[in-house]
Amino acid sequence: MEPLYESDIGPISPIDILYGHRGFIAQGNEYMAHKGGFTYSVLDRAFYEAGFKIRYGGRRPAAWDLFIVAFKQDKSDEEIKKIALQFLPEEFH
């Protein structure tokens, strides 16, 4: 319940990350409620099991976020990187 960090919308606690920001949900924005939570290995496995052959991404523990770009069809390493880097933070370049 203790805040992990301060954001533009106020303090963010682990419970907000897992289930959605309590302030927005309390205001009636139930669509903001998260229906699940992932570690990177669980997210990667879910994409793999859904048929995505190629997955490129990672996590930033200090920022509490995960990133993945996935492809169902074969692509060259050059194509994967060119597409993925459009969506991934600088640390993944």
Helices and strands as residue ranges (DSSP letters): E 5-7, E 10-12, H 14-19, H 22-26, G 30-32, H 40-49, E 54-60, G 61-63, E 65-71, H 77-84, G 90-92
